[in-house]
Amino acid sequence: MFYAEMIEKYSEKFNPSKADTIAEILRAYPKLIAYKQKVIEGESRSFVRMFSNAV
C-alpha cells in the first residue's frame, strides 16, 4: 500500500485533514516502535521458557 493511499484512508475514516493525519502518525510512531520491541522481547522470553525444559 502506498503511503498516500494509507493517509487518504485514515483521513476518510477519522475525518481529520491530511496534515493532521500525518502529524498523528508521526506522534504515534515512537509508541508503536516501543510496543513492537516489548512484544518481541515477550515472545523471546516465551520461546526460551517453552524450550528450556527440553535441554
C-alpha positions, 0 to 999 in steps of 0.5 A: 500500500502506498503511503498516500493511499494509507493517509487518504484512508485514515483521513476518510475514516477519522475525518481529520485533514491530511496534515493532521493525519500525518502529524498523528502518525508521526506522534504515534510512531515512537509508541508503536516502535516501543510496543513492537520491541516489548512484544518481541522481547515477550515472545523471546522470553516465551520461546526460551521458557517453552524450550528450556525444559527440553535441554 
